[in-house]
């Protein structure tokens, strides 16, 4: 959905919206079915 920029987008959202934070984040590891280092799964809170 974010073409490999999901982490940057979430960082921007958490800066723009008060009471927002990234709670956990998992990245693709070498050999997994995704581009290494990109976001695999994330849990974040927007505006509380």
N, C-alpha and C positions, 0 to 999 in steps of 0.2 A: 504494500500500500504506500509506503514512503520511499520506495526505491533505494533501500540501503541507508536512508537518513533518519530512521526512526529515533535513534538515540539523540541526535541533534534536535529533532522536533520536540521530544519530551523535555529536554533541557530548556528549550525556549519556553514551552508551555509552563513549566514549573517556575520560571522567572517571571512570566507575565501574570500568572494567577496567584494571588495571595493564598496562603494555607495549602500549597501544593508541594508534593515531594515524590521522588522516586523511592519506592519501598523496597523493591528487589529487581535485579536485572540479571539475565543469563545471556551469554554470548555463544555463538557457534564456535566450536572447537575444530581443530584440523581433522579432516576426515568425515565430518558430519555433513548432513544434507543441506548446506547453506554456506554463504560466503563467510569464511573465517573472520571472526571478530565482530560481525554484525549481530544485531539483536535477535535472539531466539525467542525469548519470553520476557515480559516486563510487567510489573505490578506498580502502578503509580496512582496517586490521589490528586485530583484537580479541585481546587477551591474548597478544600475540606471534604 
